[in-house]
Amino acid sequence: SVCPTATGDFTWNSLSGGTVGLKPVPLQSLSELERVRLQDVAFKRLLRCHDLGCHITIPKYGHKHKKTLRRKLDSLSKEKSKDKDTTPQAFGIPLSHVISNDRMHKLRHDHPREEHSDPTELMLSFLHLTSSYKRANKELSSSNSSLSSTSETLNESPLPSTPDIAPRTRRRGGVSVDCITDLDDNQSRLLEALQLSLPEEAAGNTKKHHDEKLSLNPIYRQVPKIVDQCCQHLEKYALQTIGIFRVGSSKKRVRQLREEFDQGWEVYMDEEHSVHDVAALFKEFLRDMPESLLTKELYTAFINTMLLNFLEQDSAIQLLVFMLPPCNSDTLQRLLSLLSTVSAHAEDSLDSEGHKVTGNKMTSLNLATVFGPNLLHKQKNSDKEFAVESFARAEESAAIIGVVQKMIDTYDTLFMVPPDLQNELLMSLQETDPDVVDYLLRRKASQCS
């Protein structure tokens, strides 16, 4: 069996006789199965090591009665244009729905050859070419319904029409040839786990007996297109803009941009677009989400991290971030990447020729003051409850700002999974899936080499 050595440096021995020393890795480099298990491991570590004085649960995600992606695509030809205009595609709907809409829009507008290359069809066509895995192919075919739902966004590269087109490092969410050939005939359980990732539907299945529906490959980065575009625009044009996110914008232009995104149009933003308009649009998107990015389940827990001593705060916040659904943590990571870059340009500096470059004056504290209420709030209540809720939250506003400022300041390490947590994760998988653990170890070893 695979087991850690007693050296305390988190070194594992694989079945093939090699040794793998665990090192900090980016959260997004973990497979879908590992990310789901990490939620549970982080939850247990949080309860064991930090007393936050409140009830904590792992956030639920995935929505009941949600149409599958395939059903949505089939219904596109039947939709009337008026329906498309009245159904928001980005604002005021759940984050997972925004991502699903982006994916559907991409499939509809891509080249016809790629339009039908959904994850299910790619997987099945590949398996048909692998005759030695006919039984596994049959099992996968019987579970098509679980593969047909996805909320992936392809922010890094188009979905290839065949598994081998993209380089190995870009095959996120897909099955690589070397993964298949590494398996023995009796490891159909492992083959099932190698199917394409299904981030929304399977993500809520944290119970071990549902793990066979999860992929052993990293899932596609789940960041709404509007978030990515706004961040890219602001990183390119706004870093030297004094008071970015605080200066007023044109309500008319912001409303026009909002309508374009909500109608599913292809929106191009360049230097002609005011950075203040884009900043206002970005804040509006976050503010109008039905549930805050840091989730209602973890609201009190995040607030209470500010009651811990200074040294414990970073660890507790990181564990709570690891408990977030993948779409929330991926979107949070993209946002914090922007805010950390903006805060790095807050002070005046000198360029390579010695000329003064004016800073934007937006420190991490200023940014946290602006974004805190948009990222961390309880479920929206009725107007009658709003006054009471606002009064109660007034006392928590300092804690909200403190949490978000901590996230901005620690961005470089916040999304790096430390070796000790990876060790607990592998030990959790070892109890039920030693073959899976060995596969993951061999992949870690190949990545290191």
C-alpha positions as a Markdown table, in Angstrom:
| # | Residue | x | y | z |
|---|---|---|---|---|
| 1 | Ser | 0.0 | 0.0 | 0.0 |
| 2 | Val | 1.0 | 3.6 | -0.4 |
| 3 | Cys | 1.9 | 5.4 | 2.9 |
| 4 | Pro | 3.8 | 8.4 | 4.1 |
| 5 | Thr | 7.2 | 7.9 | 5.6 |
| 6 | Ala | 7.9 | 8.6 | 9.2 |
| 7 | Thr | 10.3 | 11.4 | 8.4 |
| 8 | Gly | 7.7 | 14.1 | 9.0 |
| 9 | Asp | 8.6 | 15.8 | 5.7 |
| 10 | Phe | 5.4 | 14.5 | 3.9 |
| 11 | Thr | 7.2 | 12.1 | 1.6 |
| 12 | Trp | 5.1 | 9.3 | 0.1 |
| 13 | Asn | 6.2 | 6.1 | -1.5 |
| 14 | Ser | 4.4 | 5.0 | -4.7 |
| 15 | Leu | 3.6 | 1.5 | -5.6 |
| 16 | Ser | 6.2 | 1.7 | -8.3 |
| 17 | Gly | 8.9 | 2.3 | -5.7 |
| 18 | Gly | 9.4 | 6.0 | -6.2 |
| 19 | Thr | 9.2 | 8.6 | -3.6 |
| 20 | Val | 7.3 | 11.9 | -3.8 |
| 21 | Gly | 7.9 | 14.8 | -1.5 |
| 22 | Leu | 4.9 | 17.1 | -1.2 |
| 23 | Lys | 5.4 | 20.7 | -1.8 |
| 24 | Pro | 3.0 | 23.7 | -1.9 |
| 25 | Val | 0.9 | 23.6 | -5.0 |
| 26 | Pro | -1.7 | 26.0 | -6.5 |
| 27 | Leu | -5.3 | 25.2 | -5.6 |
| 28 | Gln | -6.2 | 25.1 | -9.3 |
| 29 | Ser | -3.6 | 22.5 | -10.1 |
| 30 | Leu | -5.5 | 19.9 | -8.0 |
| 31 | Ser | -7.9 | 17.5 | -9.7 |
| 32 | Glu | -11.6 | 17.9 | -9.2 |
| 33 | Leu | -11.6 | 14.9 | -6.9 |
| 34 | Glu | -8.9 | 16.4 | -4.8 |
| 35 | Arg | -10.6 | 19.8 | -4.6 |
| 36 | Val | -13.8 | 18.2 | -3.3 |
| 37 | Arg | -11.9 | 16.2 | -0.7 |
| 38 | Leu | -9.9 | 19.3 | 0.2 |
| 39 | Gln | -13.1 | 21.0 | 1.3 |
| 40 | Asp | -13.7 | 18.2 | 3.8 |
| 41 | Val | -10.1 | 18.1 | 5.0 |
| 42 | Ala | -10.1 | 21.9 | 5.4 |
| 43 | Phe | -13.4 | 21.8 | 7.3 |
| 44 | Lys | -12.1 | 19.2 | 9.7 |
| 45 | Arg | -8.8 | 21.1 | 10.2 |
| 46 | Leu | -10.7 | 24.3 | 10.9 |
| 47 | Leu | -12.8 | 22.6 | 13.6 |
| 48 | Arg | -9.7 | 21.0 | 15.1 |
| 49 | Cys | -7.4 | 24.0 | 15.2 |
| 50 | His | -9.5 | 27.2 | 15.3 |
| 51 | Asp | -12.3 | 28.0 | 17.7 |
| 52 | Leu | -14.5 | 30.4 | 15.7 |
| 53 | Gly | -17.4 | 30.2 | 18.1 |
| 54 | Cys | -20.0 | 29.5 | 15.5 |
| 55 | His | -21.7 | 26.7 | 13.6 |
| 56 | Ile | -19.8 | 26.0 | 10.3 |
| 57 | Thr | -20.9 | 24.0 | 7.3 |
| 58 | Ile | -19.4 | 23.3 | 3.9 |
| 59 | Pro | -21.2 | 25.6 | 1.4 |
| 60 | Lys | -23.8 | 23.8 | -0.8 |
| 61 | Tyr | -23.7 | 24.5 | -4.5 |
| 62 | Gly | -25.3 | 23.1 | -7.6 |
| 63 | His | -28.9 | 24.1 | -8.1 |
| 64 | Lys | -32.0 | 21.9 | -8.1 |
| 65 | His | -34.1 | 21.8 | -11.3 |
| 66 | Lys | -31.2 | 23.3 | -13.3 |
| 67 | Lys | -31.3 | 22.4 | -17.0 |
| 68 | Thr | -28.3 | 20.4 | -18.1 |
| 69 | Leu | -26.0 | 22.0 | -20.6 |
| 70 | Arg | -27.1 | 19.6 | -23.3 |
| 71 | Arg | -30.7 | 20.4 | -22.7 |
| 72 | Lys | -29.9 | 24.1 | -22.9 |
| 73 | Leu | -28.1 | 23.7 | -26.2 |
| 74 | Asp | -31.0 | 21.7 | -27.6 |
| 75 | Ser | -33.4 | 24.4 | -26.7 |
| 76 | Leu | -31.4 | 27.2 | -28.2 |
| 77 | Ser | -32.9 | 26.8 | -31.6 |
| 78 | Lys | -36.4 | 26.9 | -30.2 |
| 79 | Glu | -35.9 | 30.1 | -28.2 |
| 80 | Lys | -37.5 | 33.3 | -29.4 |
| 81 | Ser | -35.3 | 36.4 | -29.5 |
| 82 | Lys | -37.6 | 38.1 | -27.0 |
| 83 | Asp | -36.9 | 35.4 | -24.4 |
| 84 | Lys | -33.2 | 35.8 | -24.9 |
| 85 | Asp | -33.6 | 39.6 | -24.3 |
| 86 | Thr | -35.6 | 39.2 | -21.1 |
| 87 | Thr | -33.4 | 36.5 | -19.5 |
| 88 | Pro | -30.3 | 37.9 | -17.7 |
| 89 | Gln | -27.2 | 36.1 | -18.8 |
| 90 | Ala | -24.8 | 37.7 | -16.2 |
| 91 | Phe | -26.3 | 40.0 | -13.6 |
| 92 | Gly | -28.5 | 38.9 | -10.6 |
| 93 | Ile | -28.3 | 35.2 | -11.3 |
| 94 | Pro | -26.2 | 32.5 | -9.4 |
| 95 | Leu | -22.5 | 32.4 | -10.2 |
| 96 | Ser | -22.7 | 28.9 | -11.6 |
| 97 | His | -25.5 | 29.9 | -14.0 |
| 98 | Val | -23.3 | 32.8 | -15.3 |
| 99 | Ile | -20.5 | 30.4 | -16.0 |
| 100 | Ser | -22.9 | 27.9 | -17.6 |
| 101 | Asn | -24.3 | 30.7 | -19.9 |
| 102 | Asp | -20.8 | 31.7 | -20.9 |
| 103 | Arg | -20.0 | 28.1 | -21.8 |
| 104 | Met | -23.2 | 27.7 | -23.8 |
| 105 | His | -22.5 | 31.0 | -25.6 |
| 106 | Lys | -19.1 | 29.8 | -26.6 |
| 107 | Leu | -20.3 | 26.5 | -27.9 |
| 108 | Arg | -23.0 | 28.3 | -29.9 |
| 109 | His | -20.6 | 30.8 | -31.5 |
| 110 | Asp | -17.5 | 28.6 | -32.0 |
| 111 | His | -16.6 | 26.8 | -35.2 |
| 112 | Pro | -19.3 | 24.2 | -36.1 |
| 113 | Arg | -16.7 | 21.4 | -35.8 |
| 114 | Glu | -16.1 | 22.5 | -32.2 |
| 115 | Glu | -19.7 | 23.3 | -31.5 |
| 116 | His | -20.6 | 19.7 | -30.9 |
| 117 | Ser | -17.4 | 18.8 | -29.1 |
| 118 | Asp | -19.0 | 18.7 | -25.7 |
| 119 | Pro | -17.1 | 16.8 | -23.0 |
| 120 | Thr | -19.4 | 13.7 | -23.2 |
| 121 | Glu | -18.9 | 13.3 | -26.9 |
| 122 | Leu | -15.1 | 13.8 | -26.7 |
| 123 | Met | -14.8 | 11.2 | -24.0 |
| 124 | Leu | -17.0 | 8.7 | -25.8 |
| 125 | Ser | -15.3 | 9.1 | -29.1 |
| 126 | Phe | -11.9 | 8.7 | -27.4 |
| 127 | Leu | -13.0 | 5.5 | -25.7 |
| 128 | His | -14.4 | 4.1 | -28.9 |
| 129 | Leu | -10.8 | 4.3 | -30.2 |
| 130 | Thr | -9.5 | 2.4 | -27.2 |
| 131 | Ser | -10.9 | -1.1 | -27.8 |
| 132 | Ser | -9.2 | -2.6 | -24.8 |
| 133 | Tyr | -11.5 | -0.6 | -22.6 |
| 134 | Lys | -14.9 | -1.6 | -24.0 |
| 135 | Arg | -16.3 | -2.4 | -20.6 |
| 136 | Ala | -15.3 | 0.9 | -19.2 |
| 137 | Asn | -16.8 | 2.6 | -22.3 |
| 138 | Lys | -20.1 | 0.8 | -21.6 |
| 139 | Glu | -20.0 | 2.0 | -18.0 |
| 140 | Leu | -19.3 | 5.6 | -19.0 |
| 141 | Ser | -22.0 | 5.5 | -21.7 |
| 142 | Ser | -24.5 | 4.5 | -19.0 |
| 143 | Ser | -23.7 | 7.6 | -17.0 |
| 144 | Asn | -24.0 | 10.1 | -19.8 |
| 145 | Ser | -26.6 | 12.0 | -17.7 |
| 146 | Ser | -24.0 | 12.9 | -15.1 |
| 147 | Leu | -21.6 | 14.1 | -17.8 |
| 148 | Ser | -24.0 | 16.3 | -19.6 |
| 149 | Ser | -24.1 | 19.0 | -17.0 |
| 150 | Thr | -21.2 | 21.4 | -16.8 |
| 151 | Ser | -20.4 | 25.0 | -15.9 |
| 152 | Glu | -17.0 | 25.2 | -17.4 |
| 153 | Thr | -15.4 | 28.3 | -19.0 |
| 154 | Leu | -12.6 | 28.0 | -21.4 |
| 155 | Asn | -10.6 | 31.0 | -20.3 |
| 156 | Glu | -7.2 | 29.5 | -21.3 |
| 157 | Ser | -7.8 | 27.7 | -24.6 |
| 158 | Pro | -10.6 | 26.4 | -26.8 |
| 159 | Leu | -11.8 | 22.9 | -26.1 |
| 160 | Pro | -9.9 | 20.8 | -28.6 |
| 161 | Ser | -11.8 | 18.6 | -31.0 |
| 162 | Thr | -9.7 | 15.7 | -30.2 |
| 163 | Pro | -7.9 | 14.9 | -26.9 |
| 164 | Asp | -4.4 | 15.1 | -28.4 |
| 165 | Ile | -4.6 | 18.5 | -30.1 |
| 166 | Ala | -3.7 | 20.5 | -27.0 |
| 167 | Pro | -0.3 | 20.1 | -25.3 |
| 168 | Arg | -0.3 | 17.9 | -22.2 |
| 169 | Thr | -0.1 | 20.9 | -19.9 |
| 170 | Arg | -3.2 | 22.5 | -21.4 |
| 171 | Arg | -5.4 | 19.4 | -21.3 |
| 172 | Arg | -7.3 | 20.7 | -18.3 |
| 173 | Gly | -10.6 | 18.8 | -17.7 |
| 174 | Gly | -9.8 | 16.1 | -20.3 |
| 175 | Val | -8.3 | 12.7 | -20.4 |
| 176 | Ser | -4.7 | 12.4 | -21.6 |
| 177 | Val | -3.4 | 9.4 | -23.5 |
| 178 | Asp | -0.7 | 8.6 | -20.9 |
| 179 | Cys | -3.4 | 8.5 | -18.2 |
| 180 | Ile | -5.2 | 5.7 | -20.0 |
| 181 | Thr | -2.1 | 3.7 | -20.8 |
| 182 | Asp | -1.0 | 3.9 | -17.2 |
| 183 | Leu | -4.0 | 1.9 | -16.1 |
| 184 | Asp | -4.4 | -1.9 | -15.8 |
| 185 | Asp | -7.5 | -3.7 | -17.1 |
| 186 | Asn | -8.8 | -4.3 | -13.6 |
| 187 | Gln | -8.7 | -0.6 | -12.7 |
| 188 | Ser | -12.0 | 0.4 | -14.3 |
| 189 | Arg | -12.8 | 2.3 | -11.1 |
| 190 | Leu | -9.9 | 4.5 | -11.7 |
| 191 | Leu | -10.8 | 4.9 | -15.4 |
| 192 | Glu | -14.3 | 6.1 | -14.3 |
| 193 | Ala | -12.6 | 8.8 | -12.2 |
| 194 | Leu | -10.6 | 10.0 | -15.2 |
| 195 | Gln | -13.7 | 11.1 | -17.1 |
| 196 | Leu | -14.1 | 14.8 | -17.9 |
| 197 | Ser | -14.7 | 17.1 | -15.0 |
| 198 | Leu | -18.3 | 18.1 | -14.1 |
| 199 | Pro | -17.7 | 21.0 | -11.8 |
| 200 | Glu | -21.2 | 21.9 | -10.9 |
| 201 | Glu | -23.3 | 18.8 | -10.7 |
| 202 | Ala | -20.7 | 16.6 | -9.0 |
| 203 | Ala | -19.3 | 19.3 | -6.8 |
| 204 | Gly | -22.0 | 19.0 | -4.2 |
| 205 | Asn | -21.4 | 15.3 | -3.8 |
| 206 | Thr | -18.9 | 15.4 | -1.0 |
| 207 | Lys | -19.8 | 11.9 | 0.2 |
| 208 | Lys | -17.2 | 9.3 | -0.6 |
| 209 | His | -19.6 | 7.0 | -2.5 |
| 210 | His | -20.1 | 9.8 | -5.0 |
| 211 | Asp | -16.4 | 10.3 | -5.6 |
| 212 | Glu | -16.4 | 7.9 | -8.6 |
| 213 | Lys | -18.2 | 10.7 | -10.6 |
| 214 | Leu | -15.3 | 13.1 | -10.1 |
| 215 | Ser | -12.4 | 13.7 | -12.4 |
| 216 | Leu | -8.8 | 13.1 | -11.6 |
| 217 | Asn | -7.8 | 16.0 | -13.9 |
| 218 | Pro | -7.9 | 19.7 | -13.0 |
| 219 | Ile | -11.2 | 21.4 | -13.9 |
| 220 | Tyr | -11.4 | 24.3 | -16.2 |
| 221 | Arg | -11.0 | 27.7 | -14.5 |
| 222 | Gln | -14.5 | 28.7 | -13.5 |
| 223 | Val | -14.5 | 32.5 | -13.8 |
| 224 | Pro | -17.3 | 34.4 | -15.5 |
| 225 | Lys | -16.3 | 36.1 | -18.7 |
| 226 | Ile | -17.5 | 39.5 | -17.4 |
| 227 | Val | -15.2 | 39.1 | -14.4 |
| 228 | Asp | -12.2 | 38.1 | -16.5 |
| 229 | Gln | -12.8 | 40.9 | -19.1 |
| 230 | Cys | -13.2 | 43.6 | -16.4 |
| 231 | Cys | -10.0 | 42.5 | -14.6 |
| 232 | Gln | -8.0 | 42.4 | -17.8 |
| 233 | His | -9.2 | 45.9 | -18.8 |
| 234 | Leu | -8.4 | 47.4 | -15.3 |
| 235 | Glu | -5.0 | 45.7 | -15.1 |
| 236 | Lys | -4.1 | 47.1 | -18.5 |
| 237 | Tyr | -5.5 | 50.7 | -18.2 |
| 238 | Ala | -6.3 | 51.5 | -14.5 |
| 239 | Leu | -3.2 | 50.8 | -12.4 |
| 240 | Gln | -2.1 | 54.5 | -12.5 |
| 241 | Thr | -5.6 | 55.9 | -12.1 |
| 242 | Ile | -6.0 | 57.7 | -8.8 |
| 243 | Gly | -9.0 | 56.5 | -6.8 |
| 244 | Ile | -9.9 | 53.7 | -9.1 |
| 245 | Phe | -13.1 | 52.0 | -7.8 |
| 246 | Arg | -14.0 | 55.2 | -5.9 |
| 247 | Val | -14.4 | 57.8 | -8.6 |
| 248 | Gly | -17.9 | 58.2 | -10.2 |
| 249 | Ser | -18.8 | 56.7 | -13.6 |
| 250 | Ser | -21.3 | 57.3 | -16.3 |
| 251 | Lys | -24.5 | 55.5 | -15.3 |
| 252 | Lys | -25.7 | 55.5 | -18.9 |
| 253 | Arg | -22.6 | 53.8 | -20.3 |
| 254 | Val | -22.5 | 51.4 | -17.4 |
| 255 | Arg | -26.1 | 50.5 | -18.1 |
| 256 | Gln | -25.3 | 49.9 | -21.7 |
| 257 | Leu | -22.4 | 47.6 | -20.9 |
| 258 | Arg | -24.6 | 45.7 | -18.5 |
| 259 | Glu | -27.3 | 45.2 | -21.1 |
| 260 | Glu | -24.8 | 43.9 | -23.6 |
| 261 | Phe | -23.4 | 41.3 | -21.1 |
| 262 | Asp | -27.0 | 40.4 | -20.0 |
| 263 | Gln | -28.0 | 39.7 | -23.6 |
| 264 | Gly | -25.1 | 37.4 | -24.2 |
| 265 | Trp | -23.4 | 39.7 | -26.7 |
| 266 | Glu | -19.7 | 39.5 | -27.5 |
| 267 | Val | -18.4 | 42.6 | -25.6 |
| 268 | Tyr | -15.1 | 44.1 | -26.5 |
| 269 | Met | -13.5 | 46.6 | -24.1 |
| 270 | Asp | -10.5 | 48.7 | -25.1 |
| 271 | Glu | -8.9 | 52.0 | -24.2 |
| 272 | Glu | -12.0 | 53.9 | -25.4 |
| 273 | His | -13.9 | 52.5 | -22.5 |
| 274 | Ser | -13.6 | 54.5 | -19.3 |
| 275 | Val | -11.8 | 52.6 | -16.5 |
| 276 | His | -14.3 | 54.1 | -14.1 |
| 277 | Asp | -17.2 | 52.7 | -16.1 |
| 278 | Val | -15.6 | 49.2 | -16.1 |
| 279 | Ala | -14.9 | 49.4 | -12.4 |
| 280 | Ala | -18.5 | 50.4 | -11.6 |
| 281 | Leu | -19.7 | 47.5 | -13.8 |
| 282 | Phe | -17.5 | 45.1 | -12.0 |
| 283 | Lys | -18.7 | 46.2 | -8.6 |
| 284 | Glu | -22.3 | 46.0 | -9.8 |
| 285 | Phe | -21.9 | 42.4 | -10.9 |
| 286 | Leu | -20.5 | 41.4 | -7.5 |
| 287 | Arg | -23.2 | 43.4 | -5.6 |
| 288 | Asp | -26.1 | 41.9 | -7.6 |
| 289 | Met | -25.1 | 38.3 | -7.1 |
| 290 | Pro | -28.0 | 36.5 | -5.3 |
| 291 | Glu | -25.5 | 35.1 | -2.8 |
| 292 | Ser | -22.2 | 36.7 | -1.8 |
| 293 | Leu | -19.0 | 35.3 | -3.3 |
| 294 | Leu | -17.8 | 34.1 | 0.1 |
| 295 | Thr | -21.2 | 32.4 | 0.7 |
| 296 | Lys | -23.8 | 32.8 | 3.4 |
| 297 | Glu | -22.8 | 29.6 | 5.1 |
| 298 | Leu | -19.4 | 30.9 | 5.9 |
| 299 | Tyr | -20.3 | 34.5 | 6.6 |
| 300 | Thr | -20.1 | 34.3 | 10.4 |
| 301 | Ala | -17.0 | 32.1 | 10.3 |
| 302 | Phe | -15.1 | 34.6 | 8.1 |
| 303 | Ile | -16.2 | 37.5 | 10.4 |
| 304 | Asn | -15.0 | 35.6 | 13.5 |
| 305 | Thr | -11.5 | 35.0 | 12.1 |
| 306 | Met | -10.8 | 38.6 | 13.2 |
| 307 | Leu | -11.4 | 37.5 | 16.8 |
| 308 | Leu | -8.4 | 35.1 | 16.6 |
| 309 | Asn | -4.9 | 36.1 | 17.4 |
| 310 | Phe | -2.9 | 37.6 | 14.5 |
| 311 | Leu | -0.9 | 34.4 | 13.7 |
| 312 | Glu | -4.1 | 32.2 | 13.5 |
| 313 | Gln | -6.0 | 34.6 | 11.2 |
| 314 | Asp | -4.2 | 33.8 | 8.0 |
| 315 | Ser | -4.5 | 30.0 | 8.5 |
| 316 | Ala | -8.2 | 30.2 | 9.3 |
| 317 | Ile | -9.1 | 32.4 | 6.4 |
| 318 | Gln | -7.2 | 30.1 | 4.0 |
| 319 | Leu | -9.0 | 27.0 | 5.3 |
| 320 | Leu | -12.4 | 28.8 | 4.8 |
| 321 | Val | -11.3 | 29.7 | 1.2 |
| 322 | Phe | -10.5 | 26.0 | 0.6 |
| 323 | Met | -14.1 | 25.2 | 1.7 |
| 324 | Leu | -15.6 | 27.4 | -1.0 |
| 325 | Pro | -17.2 | 25.9 | -4.1 |
| 326 | Pro | -14.7 | 25.8 | -7.1 |
| 327 | Cys | -16.6 | 28.5 | -9.0 |
| 328 | Asn | -16.5 | 30.8 | -6.0 |
| 329 | Ser | -12.8 | 30.2 | -5.1 |
| 330 | Asp | -11.7 | 30.5 | -8.8 |
| 331 | Thr | -13.6 | 33.8 | -9.2 |
| 332 | Leu | -12.3 | 35.0 | -5.8 |
| 333 | Gln | -8.8 | 34.2 | -7.0 |
| 334 | Arg | -9.2 | 36.3 | -10.2 |
| 335 | Leu | -10.6 | 39.2 | -8.2 |
| 336 | Leu | -7.9 | 39.1 | -5.6 |
| 337 | Ser | -5.2 | 38.9 | -8.3 |
| 338 | Leu | -6.5 | 42.2 | -9.6 |
| 339 | Leu | -6.8 | 43.9 | -6.2 |
| 340 | Ser | -3.4 | 42.8 | -5.2 |
| 341 | Thr | -1.9 | 44.3 | -8.4 |
| 342 | Val | -3.9 | 47.5 | -7.9 |
| 343 | Ser | -2.6 | 47.8 | -4.3 |
| 344 | Ala | 0.9 | 47.2 | -5.4 |
| 345 | His | 0.7 | 50.4 | -7.5 |
| 346 | Ala | -0.9 | 52.5 | -4.7 |
| 347 | Glu | 2.2 | 54.5 | -3.8 |
| 348 | Asp | 4.2 | 56.9 | -6.0 |
| 349 | Ser | 7.3 | 55.4 | -7.7 |
| 350 | Leu | 10.0 | 56.1 | -10.2 |
| 351 | Asp | 10.2 | 54.6 | -13.6 |
| 352 | Ser | 13.3 | 53.2 | -15.3 |
| 353 | Glu | 14.3 | 56.7 | -16.4 |
| 354 | Gly | 13.8 | 58.2 | -12.9 |
| 355 | His | 10.6 | 60.0 | -13.7 |
| 356 | Lys | 7.9 | 60.0 | -11.0 |
| 357 | Val | 4.9 | 57.7 | -11.6 |
| 358 | Thr | 1.8 | 58.7 | -9.6 |
| 359 | Gly | 0.3 | 55.9 | -7.5 |
| 360 | Asn | -3.4 | 55.1 | -7.6 |
| 361 | Lys | -3.7 | 55.7 | -3.8 |
| 362 | Met | -5.8 | 52.5 | -3.5 |
| 363 | Thr | -4.1 | 50.6 | -0.7 |
| 364 | Ser | -5.3 | 47.1 | 0.4 |
| 365 | Leu | -7.3 | 48.9 | 3.2 |
| 366 | Asn | -9.0 | 51.2 | 0.7 |
| 367 | Leu | -9.8 | 48.4 | -1.7 |
| 368 | Ala | -11.2 | 46.2 | 1.2 |
| 369 | Thr | -13.4 | 49.0 | 2.3 |
| 370 | Val | -14.9 | 49.2 | -1.2 |
| 371 | Phe | -15.2 | 45.5 | -1.9 |
| 372 | Gly | -15.8 | 44.1 | 1.5 |
| 373 | Pro | -19.6 | 44.6 | 1.6 |
| 374 | Asn | -19.9 | 43.2 | -1.9 |
| 375 | Leu | -17.9 | 40.0 | -1.1 |
| 376 | Leu | -19.2 | 39.2 | 2.4 |
| 377 | His | -22.8 | 39.7 | 3.3 |
| 378 | Lys | -25.7 | 37.6 | 4.5 |
| 379 | Gln | -28.6 | 36.5 | 2.3 |
| 380 | Lys | -30.5 | 39.5 | 0.9 |
| 381 | Asn | -33.6 | 40.1 | 3.0 |
| 382 | Ser | -36.9 | 41.9 | 2.5 |
| 383 | Asp | -37.1 | 45.7 | 2.8 |
| 384 | Lys | -38.7 | 45.4 | 6.3 |
| 385 | Glu | -35.7 | 43.3 | 7.5 |
| 386 | Phe | -33.2 | 45.5 | 5.8 |
| 387 | Ala | -33.0 | 48.3 | 8.4 |
| 388 | Val | -32.5 | 45.8 | 11.3 |
| 389 | Glu | -29.9 | 43.9 | 9.2 |
| 390 | Ser | -28.1 | 47.0 | 8.3 |
| 391 | Phe | -27.8 | 48.0 | 11.9 |
| 392 | Ala | -26.5 | 44.6 | 12.9 |
| 393 | Arg | -24.0 | 44.6 | 10.1 |
| 394 | Ala | -22.7 | 48.1 | 11.0 |
| 395 | Glu | -20.9 | 46.5 | 14.0 |
| 396 | Glu | -19.4 | 43.9 | 11.7 |
| 397 | Ser | -18.2 | 46.2 | 9.0 |
| 398 | Ala | -14.7 | 46.5 | 10.5 |
| 399 | Ala | -14.3 | 42.8 | 10.6 |
| 400 | Ile | -15.5 | 42.4 | 7.0 |
| 401 | Ile | -12.9 | 45.0 | 5.8 |
| 402 | Gly | -10.3 | 43.2 | 7.9 |
| 403 | Val | -11.0 | 39.9 | 6.3 |
| 404 | Val | -10.8 | 41.2 | 2.7 |
| 405 | Gln | -7.7 | 43.2 | 3.5 |
| 406 | Lys | -6.0 | 40.1 | 4.8 |
| 407 | Met | -7.0 | 38.2 | 1.6 |
| 408 | Ile | -5.5 | 41.0 | -0.6 |
| 409 | Asp | -2.3 | 41.2 | 1.5 |
| 410 | Thr | -1.7 | 37.4 | 1.5 |
| 411 | Tyr | -2.8 | 36.7 | -2.1 |
| 412 | Asp | 0.5 | 35.2 | -3.1 |
| 413 | Thr | 0.1 | 32.4 | -0.6 |
| 414 | Leu | -3.7 | 32.3 | 0.0 |
| 415 | Phe | -4.4 | 29.8 | -2.9 |
| 416 | Met | -1.3 | 27.6 | -2.3 |
| 417 | Val | -2.2 | 24.3 | -0.7 |
| 418 | Pro | 0.4 | 23.5 | 1.9 |
| 419 | Pro | 2.1 | 20.0 | 2.1 |
| 420 | Asp | 0.4 | 19.1 | 5.4 |
| 421 | Leu | -3.1 | 19.6 | 4.0 |
| 422 | Gln | -2.2 | 17.6 | 0.9 |
| 423 | Asn | -0.9 | 14.9 | 3.2 |
| 424 | Glu | -4.3 | 14.7 | 5.0 |
| 425 | Leu | -6.1 | 14.8 | 1.7 |
| 426 | Leu | -4.1 | 11.8 | 0.4 |
| 427 | Met | -4.5 | 9.9 | 3.6 |
| 428 | Ser | -8.3 | 10.5 | 3.2 |
| 429 | Leu | -8.2 | 9.1 | -0.3 |
| 430 | Gln | -5.9 | 6.2 | 0.8 |
| 431 | Glu | -8.7 | 4.8 | 3.0 |
| 432 | Thr | -11.0 | 4.2 | 0.0 |
| 433 | Asp | -8.9 | 4.5 | -3.2 |
| 434 | Pro | -5.3 | 3.4 | -3.0 |
| 435 | Asp | -5.1 | 3.1 | -6.8 |
| 436 | Val | -6.2 | 6.7 | -7.2 |
| 437 | Val | -3.6 | 7.9 | -4.6 |
| 438 | Asp | -0.9 | 6.0 | -6.5 |
| 439 | Tyr | -2.0 | 7.7 | -9.8 |
| 440 | Leu | -1.9 | 11.1 | -8.2 |
| 441 | Leu | 1.5 | 10.5 | -6.7 |
| 442 | Arg | 2.9 | 9.5 | -10.1 |
| 443 | Arg | 1.5 | 12.6 | -11.7 |
| 444 | Lys | 3.0 | 14.8 | -8.9 |
| 445 | Ala | 6.3 | 13.1 | -9.5 |
| 446 | Ser | 6.1 | 13.6 | -13.3 |
| 447 | Gln | 5.2 | 17.3 | -12.8 |
| 448 | Cys | 8.3 | 17.8 | -10.5 |
| 449 | Ser | 10.6 | 16.2 | -13.0 |
